[in-house]
Amino acid sequence: MKRLTYLFVFILLAGMTYAQKAKYVFFFIGDGMGVNQVNGTEMYLADKEEGRIGTRQLLFGSFPVAGIATSFSASNPITDSAAGGTALATGSKTYNGAIGVDADKQALRSVAYRAKASGKRVGIATSVSVDHATPAAFYAHQVSRSRYYEIACELPESGFDFFAGAGFLKPATTADKQKATPVYELIEEGGYTIARGIEEYEEKSDEADKMVLIQEEGYASDCLPYALDRDEDDLTLKQITESAIDFLTKDNKKGFFLMVEGGKIDWACHNNDPATVFAEAIDLDQAIGVAYEFYKKHPKETLIVVSADHETGGLGLGTGTYTLNLKALANQRQSLDALSRMITDLRRQETSWEQVKDLLTRRMGFWSELPLKWEQEKALRDAYEASFVKHKVEFKETLYSKTEPLAVVANEVMCEIARLGWTSGSHTAEYVPVYAVGAGSELFMGKMDNTDIPKRIAKAGGYK
């Protein structure tokens, strides 16, 4: 009788374990998205849209499971995106700059490869270039993140089913600056169909065996436009996620693994540009919303995990006055990068202070919606005098942009009005958030290291 009881319990437990396996796995990575990037966005939404103190949760902020993760690399307490991406992809620490290799420069196996070996279809998608650090860590193995051509050459070798992003940074130039066979040719020779834009994807997807979706000809190859700067015809992360699901579910009974990166949260944080940061976090949330709609149709078979590779900027919600004024950010009509370009255009002609004031009124809400202190207006006027009158133009350089000095001051004034502070123009060692919903989501509760996340995804998915 005891043996029968034990056998019954074993079969029951085995059945329960099987039922918890995630057939469909979504892994969303907000590059540079620390705890305060999420909290700040939710507080901003409450203030802007509901006129109240508190938070209006992002969709992923409402997921039933939440935790935090450490992000240090093997070479420094502060990781870069390559080591951070490799940790999230492979479950192993490595040195800053490494793509899919360990501290001894030996190749590591990512959770995406494990999913593929388990019979799943695999997709890798991003809002920046397909050969950028985070997406690259899931399919490539290079000693340096700057080996863009060599990274791209590993794409067709991966055998993954779907890739998407802006394009490729060095499509025909090797790391030692030699001309080489364009990666587009290598990708097509590897059995992939390249679609430039959503319309072309829709035309080609039915007949394609494997797909690479990038921006249309004439668009930037390094990134999609910021959400604040987007035109109606621009490719979006939400569209990419919809296309990925559409392609990965085509004639597929075994399930899929899909990694989606919101890459430009990090870029905006490097610029210390909070309005753009919050807009990018909302944009990522909209892409997660597509996955969540899929989850609602397959709740017992789907896992969604959301996290980040590191925090960028050291965003502080409050500057010592016991006040926040996040609603002020709603008056900013474009990213700092776009404002910088507008100011550059003005500087190409003879421009008065009144014309500059008009631009800042229309694009930042200064004076009309946001009264300025005397010191703030003086700082803007001094920047105008130095740049437009004395022609002493010193652009501020960050990792991904060069910014007009007047635009830099305008952004500093906006941060001061909103009562937001920054400790850095680079990465920090702060905790990053972890959210999960669906099959196996209980594995992501509490404090963990970034290397734990792909291991737990593999466990939830039952990957080899």
MORAMO-V725441 format. One record per residue. N is the residue number from 1. RES is the residue in one letter. SS is DSSP state (a for helix, b for strand, c for the rest). PSI is psi in degrees with one decimal (999 if undefined). Layout:
<<N,RES,SS,PSI> <N,RES,SS,PSI>>
This chain:
<<1,M,c,-41.7> <2,K,a,-42.8> <3,R,a,-42.4> <4,L,a,-40.3> <5,T,a,-47.0> <6,Y,a,-40.6> <7,L,a,-41.9> <8,F,a,-44.9> <9,V,a,-42.0> <10,F,a,-45.6> <11,I,a,-39.7> <12,L,a,-46.4> <13,L,a,-39.4> <14,A,a,-40.9> <15,G,a,-39.1> <16,M,a,-42.3> <17,T,a,-43.9> <18,Y,a,-41.1> <19,A,a,-24.4> <20,Q,c,-8.2> <21,K,c,135.6> <22,A,c,113.7> <23,K,c,-35.1> <24,Y,b,122.8> <25,V,b,126.6> <26,F,b,130.1> <27,F,b,105.8> <28,F,b,132.4> <29,I,b,116.3> <30,G,b,100.6> <31,D,c,124.4> <32,G,c,5.2> <33,M,c,92.5> <34,G,b,-175.8> <35,V,a,-41.9> <36,N,a,-25.0> <37,Q,a,-39.5> <38,V,a,-50.6> <39,N,a,-42.2> <40,G,a,-41.5> <41,T,a,-43.4> <42,E,a,-36.0> <43,M,a,-38.4> <44,Y,a,-44.7> <45,L,a,-39.2> <46,A,a,-43.8> <47,D,a,-46.8> <48,K,a,-46.8> <49,E,a,-22.2> <50,E,a,-3.3> <51,G,c,37.1> <52,R,c,160.3> <53,I,c,135.5> <54,G,c,-150.1> <55,T,c,144.0> <56,R,c,109.3> <57,Q,c,136.7> <58,L,c,158.7> <59,L,c,-48.7> <60,F,a,-22.2> <61,G,a,-16.2> <62,S,a,0.2> <63,F,c,145.2> <64,P,c,-18.8> <65,V,b,132.0> <66,A,b,148.7> <67,G,b,-172.4> <68,I,b,155.8> <69,A,b,146.0> <70,T,b,160.1> <71,S,c,8.2> <72,F,c,152.5> <73,S,c,-178.0> <74,A,c,-20.3> <75,S,c,-12.0> <76,N,c,148.5> <77,P,c,-23.6> <78,I,c,121.0> <79,T,c,158.2> <80,D,c,177.9> <81,S,a,-27.5> <82,A,a,-52.1> <83,A,a,-38.9> <84,G,a,-43.5> <85,G,a,-39.6> <86,T,a,-39.8> <87,A,a,-44.0> <88,L,a,-26.8> <89,A,a,-38.7> <90,T,a,-18.2> <91,G,c,19.0> <92,S,c,141.1> <93,K,c,149.9> <94,T,c,180.0> <95,Y,c,155.1> <96,N,c,131.2> <97,G,c,-13.9> <98,A,c,142.0> <99,I,b,105.2> <100,G,c,20.4> <101,V,b,157.1> <102,D,c,-172.9> <103,A,c,-20.6> <104,D,c,10.8> <105,K,c,27.7> <106,Q,c,142.2> <107,A,b,138.7> <108,L,c,155.4> <109,R,c,121.1> <110,S,c,164.0> <111,V,a,-26.7> <112,A,a,-41.8> <113,Y,a,-36.3> <114,R,a,-39.2> <115,A,a,-41.6> <116,K,a,-42.2> <117,A,a,-20.9> <118,S,c,9.0> <119,G,c,5.8> <120,K,c,152.2> <121,R,b,151.6> <122,V,b,134.8> <123,G,b,142.0> <124,I,b,120.6> <125,A,b,153.1> <126,T,b,162.4> <127,S,c,-0.6> <128,V,b,-155.3> <129,S,c,151.4> <130,V,c,-23.3> <131,D,c,12.9> <132,H,c,167.3> <133,A,a,-51.1> <134,T,a,-53.7> <135,P,a,-36.5> <136,A,a,-36.1> <137,A,a,-19.8> <138,F,a,-18.4> <139,Y,a,-13.5> <140,A,c,167.5> <141,H,c,96.6> <142,Q,b,146.9> <143,V,c,-15.4> <144,S,c,137.5> <145,R,c,-20.3> <146,S,c,-1.4> <147,R,c,64.9> <148,Y,a,-43.3> <149,Y,a,-45.1> <150,E,a,-36.4> <151,I,a,-48.3> <152,A,a,-33.4> <153,C,a,-21.8> <154,E,a,-11.5> <155,L,a,-54.7> <156,P,a,-25.0> <157,E,a,-23.5> <158,S,a,-33.7> <159,G,c,5.4> <160,F,c,159.6> <161,D,c,-30.4> <162,F,b,132.0> <163,F,b,148.0> <164,A,b,148.7> <165,G,c,-164.7> <166,A,c,-40.0> <167,G,c,-145.7> <168,F,c,137.6> <169,L,c,-41.1> <170,K,c,72.3> <171,P,c,-13.6> <172,A,c,21.2> <173,T,b,123.9> <174,T,c,173.2> <175,A,c,-29.2> <176,D,c,22.1> <177,K,c,32.9> <178,Q,c,143.9> <179,K,b,142.2> <180,A,c,170.0> <181,T,c,127.0> <182,P,c,136.8> <183,V,a,-26.3> <184,Y,a,-38.5> <185,E,a,-42.6> <186,L,a,-38.0> <187,I,a,-44.5> <188,E,a,-37.5> <189,E,a,-26.8> <190,G,c,5.6> <191,G,c,12.9> <192,Y,b,145.1> <193,T,b,130.5> <194,I,b,125.3> <195,A,b,126.7> <196,R,b,95.8> <197,G,c,163.0> <198,I,a,-40.9> <199,E,a,-42.5> <200,E,a,-35.0> <201,Y,a,-46.6> <202,E,a,-32.0> <203,E,a,-33.4> <204,K,a,-17.9> <205,S,c,-36.9> <206,D,c,-35.9> <207,E,c,-8.6> <208,A,c,139.3> <209,D,c,-43.6> <210,K,b,150.2> <211,M,b,141.1> <212,V,b,116.0> <213,L,b,121.5> <214,I,b,177.8> <215,Q,c,160.9> <216,E,c,160.7> <217,E,c,139.3> <218,G,c,-13.0> <219,Y,c,161.9> <220,A,c,143.8> <221,S,c,-8.7> <222,D,c,-26.2> <223,C,b,158.9> <224,L,c,158.4> <225,P,c,151.1> <226,Y,c,149.9> <227,A,a,-37.2> <228,L,a,-21.9> <229,D,a,3.9> <230,R,c,138.6> <231,D,c,165.9> <232,E,c,-33.4> <233,D,c,0.3> <234,D,c,143.9> <235,L,c,140.2> <236,T,c,160.9> <237,L,a,-32.0> <238,K,a,-44.8> <239,Q,a,-39.6> <240,I,a,-43.6> <241,T,a,-41.8> <242,E,a,-43.8> <243,S,a,-39.5> <244,A,a,-46.7> <245,I,a,-44.4> <246,D,a,-44.5> <247,F,a,-41.4> <248,L,a,-21.4> <249,T,c,-3.7> <250,K,c,116.7> <251,D,c,44.6> <252,N,c,118.0> <253,K,c,-4.4> <254,K,c,-9.8> <255,G,c,-176.7> <256,F,b,164.9> <257,F,b,127.7> <258,L,b,121.5> <259,M,b,129.6> <260,V,b,124.2> <261,E,b,129.2> <262,G,b,88.8> <263,G,c,-21.2> <264,K,a,1.3> <265,I,a,-44.5> <266,D,a,-45.5> <267,W,a,-42.9> <268,A,a,-35.4> <269,C,a,-37.2> <270,H,a,-33.9> <271,N,c,-5.1> <272,N,c,45.1> <273,D,c,87.9> <274,P,a,-37.9> <275,A,a,-40.5> <276,T,a,-36.6> <277,V,a,-50.3> <278,F,a,-37.8> <279,A,a,-36.5> <280,E,a,-36.4> <281,A,a,-40.5> <282,I,a,-38.9> <283,D,a,-42.6> <284,L,a,-40.8> <285,D,a,-35.0> <286,Q,a,-36.2> <287,A,a,-39.6> <288,I,a,-32.5> <289,G,a,-33.9> <290,V,a,-44.8> <291,A,a,-37.0> <292,Y,a,-36.0> <293,E,a,-37.6> <294,F,a,-43.1> <295,Y,a,-41.1> <296,K,a,-25.2> <297,K,a,-23.2> <298,H,c,58.6> <299,P,c,-29.1> <300,K,c,-7.1> <301,E,c,0.1> <302,T,b,136.9> <303,L,b,131.1> <304,I,b,124.5> <305,V,b,135.0> <306,V,b,128.8> <307,S,b,-160.4> <308,A,c,158.3> <309,D,c,-26.4> <310,H,c,171.0> <311,E,b,146.8> <312,T,b,132.9> <313,G,c,-21.1> <314,G,c,50.2> <315,L,b,127.1> <316,G,b,128.0> <317,L,b,83.3> <318,G,c,139.9> <319,T,c,27.9> <320,G,c,3.5> <321,T,c,6.6> <322,Y,c,28.9> <323,T,c,151.3> <324,L,c,148.5> <325,N,c,56.4> <326,L,a,-26.7> <327,K,a,-24.3> <328,A,a,-30.7> <329,L,a,-20.3> <330,A,a,-16.1> <331,N,a,-9.3> <332,Q,c,120.8> <333,R,c,-6.2> <334,Q,c,169.3> <335,S,c,164.8> <336,L,a,-38.0> <337,D,a,-44.9> <338,A,a,-39.9> <339,L,a,-40.7> <340,S,a,-42.2> <341,R,a,-38.1> <342,M,a,-40.3> <343,I,a,-37.5> <344,T,a,-43.0> <345,D,a,-39.9> <346,L,a,-37.2> <347,R,a,-13.4> <348,R,c,-7.1> <349,Q,c,168.8> <350,E,c,118.6> <351,T,c,130.7> <352,S,c,164.9> <353,W,a,-35.9> <354,E,a,-35.4> <355,Q,a,-38.7> <356,V,a,-42.5> <357,K,a,-40.6> <358,D,a,-42.2> <359,L,a,-46.9> <360,L,a,-28.4> <361,T,a,-45.2> <362,R,a,-37.3> <363,R,a,-19.6> <364,M,a,-12.5> <365,G,c,8.8> <366,F,b,144.4> <367,W,c,-50.4> <368,S,c,-49.3> <369,E,c,-28.3> <370,L,b,98.0> <371,P,c,139.5> <372,L,c,144.7> <373,K,c,161.6> <374,W,a,-42.0> <375,E,a,-34.5> <376,Q,a,-44.5> <377,E,a,-38.3> <378,K,a,-41.8> <379,A,a,-41.3> <380,L,a,-42.6> <381,R,a,-40.2> <382,D,a,-40.3> <383,A,a,-38.7> <384,Y,a,-46.7> <385,E,a,-45.8> <386,A,a,-40.7> <387,S,a,-48.0> <388,F,a,-28.1> <389,V,a,-50.7> <390,K,c,-10.2> <391,H,c,35.7> <392,K,c,92.8> <393,V,c,110.7> <394,E,c,103.0> <395,F,c,142.4> <396,K,b,124.4> <397,E,b,127.4> <398,T,c,-176.1> <399,L,c,-34.6> <400,Y,c,6.4> <401,S,c,162.6> <402,K,b,128.2> <403,T,b,134.2> <404,E,c,138.4> <405,P,a,-36.1> <406,L,a,-36.9> <407,A,a,-37.0> <408,V,a,-45.7> <409,V,a,-40.2> <410,A,a,-40.5> <411,N,a,-39.0> <412,E,a,-39.6> <413,V,a,-41.8> <414,M,a,-43.1> <415,C,a,-39.2> <416,E,a,-42.0> <417,I,a,-40.7> <418,A,a,-11.1> <419,R,c,42.0> <420,L,b,143.4> <421,G,b,160.2> <422,W,b,140.4> <423,T,c,-12.3> <424,S,c,157.8> <425,G,c,15.4> <426,S,c,-160.2> <427,H,b,161.3> <428,T,b,175.7> <429,A,c,20.0> <430,E,c,159.3> <431,Y,c,152.5> <432,V,b,150.4> <433,P,b,157.5> <434,V,b,128.8> <435,Y,b,149.2> <436,A,b,151.5> <437,V,b,146.3> <438,G,b,-160.6> <439,A,c,119.0> <440,G,c,7.2> <441,S,a,-24.7> <442,E,a,-16.8> <443,L,a,-15.0> <444,F,a,18.4> <445,M,c,138.2> <446,G,b,-163.4> <447,K,b,138.9> <448,M,b,173.6> <449,D,b,157.5> <450,N,a,-29.5> <451,T,a,-19.2> <452,D,a,-27.4> <453,I,a,-52.5> <454,P,a,-30.6> <455,K,a,-40.6> <456,R,a,-33.1> <457,I,a,-45.9> <458,A,a,-38.4> <459,K,a,-44.6> <460,A,a,-35.6> <461,G,a,-9.8> <462,G,c,34.5> <463,Y,c,151.5> <464,K,c,999>>
